[in-house]
Amino acid sequence: MKEGGNTEEKLKNYSLKLSFIVNNFHGGLLMETTERTIEFANAGFCEIFSIPLEPEQLTGFDCRDAARQSKSMFKDPYGFVERINSIVENGKPVYFELLETKDGKFLERDYVPVYDDGCLINHLWIYRDVTRRVKAEKETEKAATEWRTTFDSISDMIAIVDKDWKLMRVNKAFAAVVGKSPKEIIGKYCYEVIHNTNAPAENCPKPEAMQKGKPETFEYFEPNLDINVEATASPIFDRAGEVNGAVLVIRDVTQRNLMQKQLILQDRLASIGELVSGVAHELNNPLTGVMGFSELLSDRDLPPDAREEVQFINKEARKAATIVKNLLTFSREQADDKTDTDVNDILTRIINLRSYYLKTKNINLNMQLSANALPTKGNVSHLHQAFSNIILNAEQAMYETSKKGILTITTQKAGDNVSISIADDGPGIPQNHLDKIFNPFFTTRDVGKGTGLGLSICHGIISEHGGRIYAKNRPERGAEIIVELPLTSS
């Protein structure tokens, strides 16, 4: 009797402990029979599903009736029931299944079939509210997605490099510039990808940044990429405060540098223009006197040799007067009446005048004028002079080099501007001359074959029209002069 009493007492204590564990379990527990009636549920189950009953009141309920008591229904009730039926019929445990309710909860569910002597007698369902964790994971994933989107949207080349120079991550711009996909270059050495070398380049800012522990910026020309770059390295610190890598930001500054050179050139030309203007005015008076008196002398009864010399003086004085006139054009001191005009018309007239010369010099013409009118407000005479000078330079470059050539003239609308390209297949412009060709009196021709004022006058005319003019060498062969003028409404 005593032994039986001890057994009953142990069972009672065991039941109390089990009840304590079940009711204090941080989650929902539901045991149902094979007939799908509830054998027991804990307080956590009622709380998770917002069931307004005590756990004991659910005993004997059909599971579907209990579900109707819930205020936290699942997004897809039909699918939820179908899934339960499928799990029960399979009779195998299922763990960590994620569910979502209509009121925004996320639940993690386990199913444990209970067997006795090989027979299924109960279904145990375990629910855990993982809303906070799932939402934190979603926020983390959202932040990571936004970071990746931002990282790949930046037009500068960006790479994360470890302390051993290996690329850990690159953005799309970086991959595009080096002509590889990100997967192809991750894990490679940055100098191998950027410089195509077997060792770090001397002008790399990474060593300085890692040594000093602060961002460093170097600007240089990168021959492997054929661009001018501004490279910045910012150190990455670990939790111990040690530098274990760097973020490289590489910006293509080729166009920026070109614009800076253009601004410097324009400023220099403006200063020269003021000087030239003063000199031209000072020369005009004595030249007028020389021309006038030489004409008077030539009308007198002079010996033939003297008359010839006086006429030569007059001819040279007029040549000098023409140079002074060109200087004044360069310095923008001539009247500049502007009217609406079509760039295509100006170029067509010039070509019509020079067609015979082009044919005799074996120069083929490739005209690619815009099908639409390209109106601009300008002085027709000045623009005619500017384009004629550019075309004449191209013709001479080709003929002097190979006695033949192809002159390509292209016009098109470029945003709010008219873009005019005049290109030749001649020898091109030496790199060290590109930023000098618009300077007054700069010429590479022999003495007596040019004053060096042609392109400087073009620059003055185009600038006066609110446009810009610049030169570059063509990748295939030859040089190209590009003029941009403001487009006006037709």
MOBEL-V87399 format. One record per pair of residues at least 4 apart in sequence whose ideal C-beta (glycine too) atoms are under 7 Angstrom apart, sorted by sequence separation. I is the first residue (numbers start at 1). J is the second residue. D is the distance in Angstrom with one decimal. If there is no record, write none. Layout:
i = (I | I)
j = (J | J)
d = (D | D)
This chain:
i = (1 | 2 | 3 | 4 | 5 | 6 | 7 | 8 | 9 | 10 | 11 | 12 | 13 | 14 | 15 | 16 | 17 | 18 | 19 | 20 | 21 | 25 | 32 | 33 | 41 | 43 | 44 | 45 | 53 | 61 | 63 | 64 | 73 | 76 | 77 | 78 | 79 | 80 | 81 | 82 | 83 | 84 | 85 | 86 | 101 | 115 | 130 | 131 | 132 | 133 | 134 | 135 | 136 | 137 | 138 | 139 | 140 | 141 | 142 | 143 | 144 | 145 | 146 | 147 | 148 | 149 | 150 | 154 | 161 | 162 | 170 | 172 | 173 | 174 | 180 | 182 | 188 | 190 | 191 | 192 | 197 | 200 | 205 | 206 | 207 | 208 | 212 | 237 | 238 | 253 | 254 | 255 | 256 | 257 | 258 | 259 | 260 | 261 | 262 | 263 | 264 | 265 | 266 | 267 | 268 | 269 | 271 | 272 | 273 | 274 | 275 | 276 | 277 | 278 | 279 | 280 | 283 | 284 | 285 | 286 | 287 | 288 | 289 | 290 | 291 | 292 | 293 | 294 | 295 | 302 | 303 | 304 | 305 | 306 | 307 | 308 | 309 | 310 | 311 | 312 | 313 | 314 | 315 | 316 | 317 | 318 | 319 | 320 | 321 | 322 | 323 | 324 | 325 | 326 | 327 | 341 | 343 | 344 | 345 | 346 | 347 | 348 | 349 | 350 | 351 | 354 | 355 | 356 | 357 | 370 | 379 | 380 | 381 | 382 | 383 | 384 | 385 | 386 | 387 | 388 | 389 | 390 | 391 | 392 | 393 | 394 | 395 | 396 | 397 | 398 | 399 | 429 | 433 | 445 | 453 | 454 | 455 | 456 | 457 | 458 | 459 | 460 | 461 | 474 | 32 | 41 | 46 | 53 | 61 | 115 | 116 | 161 | 170 | 175 | 180 | 188 | 192 | 209 | 222 | 237 | 297 | 302 | 328 | 329 | 341 | 358 | 378 | 413 | 414 | 429 | 437 | 445 | 462 | 474 | 32 | 33 | 74 | 100 | 101 | 115 | 161 | 162 | 175 | 191 | 195 | 209 | 237 | 238 | 328 | 398 | 399 | 436 | 462 | 473 | 474 | 22 | 32 | 46 | 87 | 113 | 114 | 151 | 161 | 175 | 178 | 209 | 221 | 222 | 236 | 358 | 398 | 411 | 412 | 443 | 462 | 30 | 31 | 58 | 98 | 99 | 114 | 159 | 160 | 185 | 191 | 208 | 235 | 236 | 302 | 411 | 429 | 471 | 472 | 31 | 46 | 160 | 191 | 220 | 236 | 298 | 411 | 443 | 471 | 45 | 98 | 99 | 113 | 114 | 159 | 175 | 191 | 236 | 441 | 442 | 459 | 471 | 30 | 97 | 159 | 205 | 219 | 235 | 236 | 410 | 433 | 441 | 458 | 29 | 43 | 96 | 97 | 111 | 112 | 158 | 170 | 205 | 234 | 298 | 395 | 440 | 441 | 469 | 470 | 29 | 42 | 158 | 191 | 205 | 217 | 218 | 233 | 234 | 297 | 298 | 394 | 409 | 440 | 28 | 41 | 96 | 111 | 217 | 351 | 469 | 29 | 30 | 51 | 95 | 159 | 170 | 178 | 203 | 217 | 233 | 408 | 28 | 29 | 53 | 94 | 109 | 110 | 157 | 158 | 170 | 294 | 298 | 351 | 440 | 467 | 468 | 25 | 27 | 28 | 41 | 52 | 94 | 109 | 154 | 156 | 157 | 169 | 203 | 215 | 216 | 231 | 232 | 407 | 438 | 439 | 467 | 26 | 51 | 93 | 109 | 155 | 167 | 215 | 437 | 438 | 467 | 23 | 25 | 40 | 51 | 93 | 152 | 154 | 167 | 215 | 231 | 294 | 295 | 405 | 406 | 467 | 22 | 23 | 28 | 38 | 39 | 50 | 93 | 107 | 108 | 151 | 152 | 157 | 167 | 294 | 405 | 465 | 466 | 38 | 49 | 50 | 107 | 166 | 167 | 214 | 229 | 230 | 405 | 438 | 462 | 38 | 50 | 91 | 107 | 108 | 166 | 213 | 229 | 347 | 37 | 38 | 49 | 107 | 166 | 167 | 229 | 230 | 290 | 291 | 294 | 37 | 87 | 105 | 106 | 165 | 209 | 229 | 37 | 38 | 74 | 75 | 106 | 165 | 209 | 210 | 227 | 228 | 344 | 401 | 36 | 75 | 105 | 165 | 167 | 205 | 209 | 228 | 291 | 344 | 398 | 401 | 36 | 74 | 75 | 205 | 206 | 227 | 290 | 291 | 397 | 398 | 38 | 73 | 74 | 106 | 196 | 205 | 394 | 398 | 72 | 73 | 91 | 161 | 195 | 228 | 344 | 397 | 194 | 213 | 287 | 291 | 344 | 394 | 397 | 32 | 72 | 159 | 342 | 343 | 391 | 342 | 363 | 390 | 394 | 72 | 210 | 287 | 342 | 343 | 219 | 287 | 346 | 350 | 361 | 437 | 88 | 165 | 340 | 341 | 363 | 210 | 363 | 209 | 287 | 340 | 341 | 346 | 350 | 354 | 374 | 434 | 339 | 346 | 350 | 361 | 338 | 341 | 374 | 206 | 284 | 338 | 347 | 366 | 368 | 283 | 338 | 339 | 346 | 350 | 362 | 363 | 366 | 368 | 370 | 206 | 337 | 362 | 363 | 364 | 365 | 366 | 367 | 368 | 369 | 370 | 376 | 429 | 336 | 370 | 280 | 363 | 374 | 429 | 161 | 428 | 336 | 163 | 280 | 177 | 280 | 358 | 428 | 428 | 429 | 276 | 277 | 280 | 423 | 428 | 425 | 426 | 425 | 426 | 276 | 277 | 424 | 276 | 423 | 424 | 277 | 273 | 423 | 190 | 273 | 48 | 273 | 421 | 422 | 393 | 421 | 347 | 393 | 419 | 420 | 347 | 389 | 419 | 389 | 344 | 417 | 418 | 343 | 389 | 390 | 417 | 389 | 417 | 418 | 414 | 416 | 417 | 416 | 386 | 413 | 343 | 386 | 385 | 386 | 168 | 343 | 383 | 48 | 382 | 48 | 163 | 45 | 162 | 163 | 397 | 39 | 162 | 161 | 160 | 161 | 34 | 34 | 160 | 161 | 378 | 33 | 158 | 159 | 32 | 158 | 31 | 32 | 158 | 390 | 31 | 156 | 157 | 156 | 30 | 156 | 29 | 27 | 28 | 27 | 27 | 378 | 376 | 330 | 376 | 376 | 377 | 375 | 376 | 374 | 375 | 375 | 373 | 330 | 330 | 326 | 330 | 323 | 329 | 332 | 336 | 331 | 330 | 326 | 329 | 329 | 332 | 343 | 340 | 276 | 272 | 269 | 265 | 265 | 261 | 273 | 269 | 266 | 262 | 262)
j = (5 | 6 | 7 | 8 | 9 | 10 | 11 | 12 | 13 | 14 | 15 | 16 | 17 | 18 | 19 | 20 | 21 | 22 | 23 | 24 | 25 | 29 | 36 | 37 | 45 | 47 | 48 | 49 | 57 | 65 | 67 | 68 | 77 | 80 | 81 | 82 | 83 | 84 | 85 | 86 | 87 | 88 | 89 | 90 | 105 | 119 | 134 | 135 | 136 | 137 | 138 | 139 | 140 | 141 | 142 | 143 | 144 | 145 | 146 | 147 | 148 | 149 | 150 | 151 | 152 | 153 | 154 | 158 | 165 | 166 | 174 | 176 | 177 | 178 | 184 | 186 | 192 | 194 | 195 | 196 | 201 | 204 | 209 | 210 | 211 | 212 | 216 | 241 | 242 | 257 | 258 | 259 | 260 | 261 | 262 | 263 | 264 | 265 | 266 | 267 | 268 | 269 | 270 | 271 | 272 | 273 | 275 | 276 | 277 | 278 | 279 | 280 | 281 | 282 | 283 | 284 | 287 | 288 | 289 | 290 | 291 | 292 | 293 | 294 | 295 | 296 | 297 | 298 | 299 | 306 | 307 | 308 | 309 | 310 | 311 | 312 | 313 | 314 | 315 | 316 | 317 | 318 | 319 | 320 | 321 | 322 | 323 | 324 | 325 | 326 | 327 | 328 | 329 | 330 | 331 | 345 | 347 | 348 | 349 | 350 | 351 | 352 | 353 | 354 | 355 | 358 | 359 | 360 | 361 | 374 | 383 | 384 | 385 | 386 | 387 | 388 | 389 | 390 | 391 | 392 | 393 | 394 | 395 | 396 | 397 | 398 | 399 | 400 | 401 | 402 | 403 | 433 | 437 | 449 | 457 | 458 | 459 | 460 | 461 | 462 | 463 | 464 | 465 | 478 | 37 | 46 | 51 | 58 | 66 | 120 | 121 | 166 | 175 | 180 | 185 | 193 | 197 | 214 | 227 | 242 | 302 | 307 | 333 | 334 | 346 | 363 | 383 | 418 | 419 | 434 | 442 | 450 | 467 | 479 | 38 | 39 | 80 | 106 | 107 | 121 | 167 | 168 | 181 | 197 | 201 | 215 | 243 | 244 | 334 | 404 | 405 | 442 | 468 | 479 | 480 | 29 | 39 | 53 | 94 | 120 | 121 | 158 | 168 | 182 | 185 | 216 | 228 | 229 | 243 | 365 | 405 | 418 | 419 | 450 | 469 | 38 | 39 | 66 | 106 | 107 | 122 | 167 | 168 | 193 | 199 | 216 | 243 | 244 | 310 | 419 | 437 | 479 | 480 | 40 | 55 | 169 | 200 | 229 | 245 | 307 | 420 | 452 | 480 | 55 | 108 | 109 | 123 | 124 | 169 | 185 | 201 | 246 | 451 | 452 | 469 | 481 | 41 | 108 | 170 | 216 | 230 | 246 | 247 | 421 | 444 | 452 | 469 | 41 | 55 | 108 | 109 | 123 | 124 | 170 | 182 | 217 | 246 | 310 | 407 | 452 | 453 | 481 | 482 | 42 | 55 | 171 | 204 | 218 | 230 | 231 | 246 | 247 | 310 | 311 | 407 | 422 | 453 | 42 | 55 | 110 | 125 | 231 | 365 | 483 | 44 | 45 | 66 | 110 | 174 | 185 | 193 | 218 | 232 | 248 | 423 | 44 | 45 | 69 | 110 | 125 | 126 | 173 | 174 | 186 | 310 | 314 | 367 | 456 | 483 | 484 | 42 | 44 | 45 | 58 | 69 | 111 | 126 | 171 | 173 | 174 | 186 | 220 | 232 | 233 | 248 | 249 | 424 | 455 | 456 | 484 | 44 | 69 | 111 | 127 | 173 | 185 | 233 | 455 | 456 | 485 | 42 | 44 | 59 | 70 | 112 | 171 | 173 | 186 | 234 | 250 | 313 | 314 | 424 | 425 | 486 | 42 | 43 | 48 | 58 | 59 | 70 | 113 | 127 | 128 | 171 | 172 | 177 | 187 | 314 | 425 | 485 | 486 | 59 | 70 | 71 | 128 | 187 | 188 | 235 | 250 | 251 | 426 | 459 | 483 | 60 | 72 | 113 | 129 | 130 | 188 | 235 | 251 | 369 | 60 | 61 | 72 | 130 | 189 | 190 | 252 | 253 | 313 | 314 | 317 | 61 | 111 | 129 | 130 | 189 | 233 | 253 | 62 | 63 | 99 | 100 | 131 | 190 | 234 | 235 | 252 | 253 | 369 | 426 | 62 | 101 | 131 | 191 | 193 | 231 | 235 | 254 | 317 | 370 | 424 | 427 | 63 | 101 | 102 | 232 | 233 | 254 | 317 | 318 | 424 | 425 | 66 | 101 | 102 | 134 | 224 | 233 | 422 | 426 | 101 | 102 | 120 | 190 | 224 | 257 | 373 | 426 | 224 | 243 | 317 | 321 | 374 | 424 | 427 | 63 | 103 | 190 | 373 | 374 | 422 | 374 | 395 | 422 | 426 | 105 | 243 | 320 | 375 | 376 | 253 | 321 | 380 | 384 | 395 | 471 | 123 | 200 | 375 | 376 | 398 | 246 | 399 | 246 | 324 | 377 | 378 | 383 | 387 | 391 | 411 | 471 | 377 | 384 | 388 | 399 | 377 | 380 | 413 | 246 | 324 | 378 | 387 | 406 | 408 | 324 | 379 | 380 | 387 | 391 | 403 | 404 | 407 | 409 | 411 | 248 | 379 | 404 | 405 | 406 | 407 | 408 | 409 | 410 | 411 | 412 | 418 | 471 | 379 | 413 | 324 | 407 | 418 | 473 | 206 | 473 | 382 | 210 | 327 | 225 | 328 | 407 | 477 | 478 | 479 | 327 | 328 | 331 | 474 | 479 | 477 | 478 | 478 | 479 | 330 | 331 | 478 | 331 | 478 | 479 | 333 | 330 | 480 | 248 | 331 | 107 | 332 | 480 | 481 | 454 | 482 | 409 | 455 | 482 | 483 | 411 | 454 | 484 | 455 | 411 | 484 | 485 | 411 | 457 | 458 | 485 | 458 | 486 | 487 | 484 | 486 | 487 | 487 | 458 | 487 | 418 | 461 | 461 | 462 | 245 | 420 | 461 | 127 | 461 | 129 | 244 | 127 | 244 | 245 | 479 | 122 | 245 | 245 | 245 | 246 | 120 | 121 | 247 | 248 | 465 | 122 | 247 | 248 | 122 | 248 | 122 | 123 | 249 | 481 | 124 | 249 | 250 | 250 | 125 | 251 | 126 | 126 | 127 | 127 | 128 | 485 | 485 | 440 | 486 | 487 | 488 | 487 | 488 | 487 | 488 | 490 | 490 | 453 | 456 | 453 | 457 | 451 | 457 | 460 | 464 | 460 | 460 | 457 | 460 | 461 | 464 | 485 | 488 | 440 | 440 | 438 | 435 | 438 | 435 | 460 | 459 | 463 | 468 | 470)
d = (6.4 | 6.6 | 6.7 | 6.4 | 6.2 | 6.3 | 6.4 | 6.2 | 6.3 | 6.1 | 6.2 | 6.4 | 6.3 | 6.2 | 6.1 | 6.3 | 6.4 | 6.2 | 6.1 | 6.0 | 6.3 | 5.8 | 5.7 | 5.1 | 4.4 | 6.1 | 6.1 | 6.4 | 4.2 | 5.0 | 6.5 | 6.9 | 5.9 | 6.0 | 6.5 | 6.3 | 6.2 | 6.7 | 6.4 | 6.4 | 6.4 | 6.2 | 6.1 | 6.4 | 4.3 | 6.3 | 5.4 | 6.0 | 6.3 | 6.4 | 6.3 | 6.2 | 6.3 | 6.2 | 6.1 | 6.3 | 6.2 | 6.2 | 6.3 | 6.2 | 6.3 | 6.2 | 6.2 | 6.0 | 6.2 | 6.0 | 7.0 | 5.9 | 6.1 | 5.1 | 4.0 | 6.0 | 6.4 | 6.7 | 4.2 | 6.1 | 5.3 | 5.7 | 4.9 | 7.0 | 6.4 | 5.3 | 5.7 | 6.2 | 6.0 | 5.9 | 6.8 | 5.7 | 5.2 | 5.5 | 6.5 | 6.3 | 6.4 | 6.5 | 6.4 | 6.4 | 6.3 | 6.1 | 6.2 | 6.3 | 6.3 | 6.1 | 6.4 | 6.8 | 6.3 | 6.0 | 6.9 | 5.9 | 6.2 | 6.9 | 6.4 | 6.0 | 6.5 | 6.4 | 6.3 | 6.5 | 5.7 | 6.2 | 6.8 | 6.3 | 6.3 | 6.1 | 6.0 | 6.0 | 6.4 | 6.6 | 6.2 | 6.3 | 6.8 | 4.3 | 6.9 | 6.4 | 6.6 | 6.4 | 6.3 | 6.4 | 6.6 | 6.5 | 6.3 | 6.3 | 6.2 | 6.4 | 6.6 | 6.5 | 6.4 | 6.6 | 6.9 | 6.5 | 6.4 | 6.5 | 6.4 | 6.5 | 6.6 | 6.4 | 6.3 | 6.8 | 6.4 | 6.1 | 6.5 | 6.6 | 6.3 | 6.4 | 6.6 | 6.3 | 6.1 | 5.7 | 6.4 | 6.4 | 6.2 | 5.5 | 6.4 | 6.0 | 6.5 | 6.4 | 6.3 | 6.0 | 6.4 | 6.7 | 6.2 | 6.0 | 6.5 | 6.6 | 6.3 | 6.3 | 6.3 | 6.6 | 6.1 | 5.8 | 6.4 | 6.6 | 6.0 | 5.4 | 5.8 | 4.1 | 5.5 | 6.7 | 6.4 | 6.6 | 6.3 | 6.1 | 6.1 | 6.2 | 6.6 | 4.9 | 6.3 | 6.6 | 4.4 | 6.0 | 4.6 | 5.7 | 4.9 | 6.7 | 5.7 | 5.6 | 5.0 | 5.5 | 6.9 | 6.7 | 5.9 | 6.7 | 7.0 | 4.4 | 5.0 | 5.7 | 6.5 | 4.5 | 4.9 | 6.6 | 4.0 | 5.5 | 6.3 | 4.4 | 4.6 | 6.7 | 5.4 | 5.7 | 4.3 | 5.6 | 6.8 | 6.8 | 6.0 | 5.6 | 5.8 | 5.3 | 4.9 | 6.0 | 5.9 | 4.8 | 5.6 | 6.9 | 6.9 | 5.1 | 6.6 | 5.7 | 5.3 | 5.7 | 6.1 | 6.3 | 5.5 | 5.6 | 5.7 | 6.6 | 6.6 | 4.8 | 6.7 | 4.4 | 5.2 | 5.1 | 6.8 | 5.9 | 2.9 | 6.7 | 5.3 | 4.8 | 4.4 | 6.6 | 4.4 | 5.6 | 6.4 | 4.6 | 3.9 | 5.5 | 4.6 | 5.1 | 6.5 | 4.1 | 4.6 | 6.1 | 6.8 | 7.0 | 6.4 | 6.2 | 5.6 | 5.1 | 5.8 | 4.3 | 4.8 | 6.5 | 4.2 | 6.0 | 5.3 | 3.6 | 7.0 | 6.9 | 5.9 | 5.9 | 6.3 | 5.7 | 6.9 | 6.7 | 5.9 | 6.0 | 6.8 | 5.0 | 5.6 | 5.3 | 4.9 | 7.0 | 4.6 | 4.0 | 4.8 | 5.5 | 6.4 | 4.3 | 6.8 | 4.0 | 6.1 | 6.7 | 5.5 | 5.8 | 4.6 | 7.0 | 4.3 | 7.0 | 5.3 | 6.0 | 6.3 | 4.9 | 6.7 | 6.7 | 6.6 | 6.7 | 5.8 | 4.5 | 5.6 | 4.5 | 6.9 | 4.6 | 6.4 | 5.5 | 4.6 | 4.7 | 4.7 | 5.6 | 5.7 | 5.5 | 6.0 | 6.6 | 4.8 | 7.0 | 6.0 | 6.9 | 6.6 | 4.9 | 6.7 | 5.3 | 6.9 | 4.9 | 5.4 | 6.2 | 5.5 | 5.1 | 4.4 | 5.5 | 4.5 | 4.5 | 6.0 | 6.2 | 6.7 | 6.6 | 4.2 | 5.2 | 6.0 | 6.9 | 5.3 | 6.6 | 6.9 | 4.3 | 6.3 | 5.2 | 6.0 | 5.2 | 3.4 | 4.7 | 6.8 | 4.3 | 6.8 | 6.0 | 6.2 | 4.0 | 7.0 | 4.4 | 5.9 | 5.5 | 6.6 | 4.7 | 5.8 | 5.2 | 6.2 | 5.1 | 6.7 | 4.8 | 6.2 | 5.4 | 5.5 | 5.7 | 6.7 | 5.4 | 5.5 | 4.0 | 5.2 | 5.8 | 6.1 | 5.4 | 5.4 | 5.0 | 6.4 | 5.6 | 4.4 | 4.9 | 4.7 | 6.0 | 5.9 | 5.0 | 6.5 | 4.9 | 5.6 | 4.4 | 5.0 | 6.9 | 6.1 | 6.6 | 5.3 | 4.6 | 5.0 | 4.5 | 5.5 | 6.7 | 3.9 | 5.3 | 5.7 | 5.1 | 5.9 | 4.2 | 3.9 | 6.8 | 6.0 | 5.7 | 6.9 | 5.2 | 4.6 | 6.1 | 4.3 | 5.7 | 6.6 | 4.4 | 5.3 | 6.1 | 4.7 | 6.9 | 5.5 | 6.5 | 6.8 | 6.0 | 4.8 | 5.1 | 6.8 | 6.0 | 5.4 | 6.3 | 4.8 | 6.8 | 6.0 | 6.4 | 6.8 | 5.2 | 6.3 | 5.3 | 4.9 | 3.9 | 6.5 | 5.8 | 6.3 | 6.2 | 5.4 | 4.7 | 5.4 | 6.3 | 5.6 | 4.9 | 5.1 | 4.9 | 5.1 | 6.4 | 6.8 | 5.0 | 6.3 | 6.6 | 5.5 | 5.0 | 4.6 | 4.6 | 6.5 | 5.1 | 5.0 | 5.0 | 5.5 | 5.6 | 6.3 | 4.3 | 4.9 | 4.3 | 6.2 | 5.7 | 6.6 | 6.0 | 6.5 | 6.9 | 4.0 | 4.6 | 4.1 | 6.0 | 4.3 | 4.7 | 5.2 | 6.1 | 5.1 | 5.3 | 5.2 | 6.7 | 3.7 | 6.8 | 6.0 | 5.6 | 6.7 | 5.7 | 3.9 | 6.4 | 5.7 | 5.3 | 6.2 | 5.1 | 4.5 | 6.1 | 6.2 | 6.0 | 5.0 | 7.0 | 6.1 | 4.8 | 5.6 | 5.6 | 5.9 | 6.8 | 5.1 | 6.6 | 6.5 | 6.6 | 5.9 | 6.1 | 6.3 | 5.7 | 6.4 | 6.0 | 6.0 | 6.9 | 5.5 | 6.5 | 5.7 | 5.6 | 5.5 | 5.7 | 6.8 | 5.7 | 5.9 | 7.0 | 5.8 | 5.5 | 4.9 | 4.9 | 5.3 | 6.5 | 5.0 | 5.8 | 5.3 | 6.1 | 5.8 | 6.9 | 5.2 | 5.4 | 6.9 | 6.3 | 6.3 | 6.2 | 6.6 | 6.8 | 7.0 | 4.9 | 6.7 | 6.1 | 3.8 | 5.0 | 5.0 | 5.5 | 4.3 | 5.4 | 4.3 | 4.9 | 5.2 | 5.5 | 6.0 | 5.3 | 6.5 | 4.7 | 5.6 | 4.4 | 5.9 | 6.6 | 4.5 | 7.0 | 6.9 | 4.3 | 6.2 | 5.1 | 6.9 | 6.8 | 5.6 | 4.8 | 4.9 | 6.8 | 6.9 | 6.0 | 5.0 | 5.0 | 5.0 | 4.1 | 6.6 | 6.0 | 3.8 | 4.6 | 4.9 | 6.1 | 6.0 | 5.4 | 6.1 | 4.1 | 6.8 | 4.1 | 6.7 | 6.6 | 5.9 | 5.0 | 6.2 | 5.3 | 6.0 | 6.9 | 6.7 | 4.4 | 6.9 | 4.3 | 5.5 | 6.8 | 5.9 | 4.5 | 4.8 | 5.8 | 6.5 | 6.0 | 6.4 | 5.2 | 6.2 | 5.2 | 6.8 | 6.7 | 5.6 | 5.6 | 4.4 | 6.4 | 5.2 | 4.3 | 6.7 | 6.1 | 7.0 | 6.2 | 6.8 | 5.5 | 4.7 | 5.4 | 5.2 | 6.6 | 6.8 | 5.7 | 7.0 | 6.5 | 4.6 | 5.7 | 6.5 | 5.3 | 6.0 | 6.6 | 5.7 | 5.8 | 5.1 | 6.2 | 6.9 | 4.6 | 6.8 | 6.9 | 5.5 | 4.9 | 5.5 | 5.0 | 5.4 | 5.4 | 4.0 | 6.5 | 4.4 | 4.7 | 6.0 | 6.2 | 3.7 | 5.8 | 4.2 | 6.9 | 4.6 | 6.3 | 6.1 | 6.3 | 5.2 | 6.9 | 5.7 | 6.8 | 4.9 | 4.8 | 5.5 | 6.6 | 5.4 | 5.1 | 4.9 | 6.1 | 5.3 | 5.7 | 6.1 | 7.0 | 4.3 | 5.6 | 6.3 | 6.9 | 5.0 | 6.9 | 6.3 | 6.4 | 5.8 | 6.7 | 6.3 | 6.2 | 5.2 | 6.8 | 6.2 | 6.6 | 6.7 | 6.1)
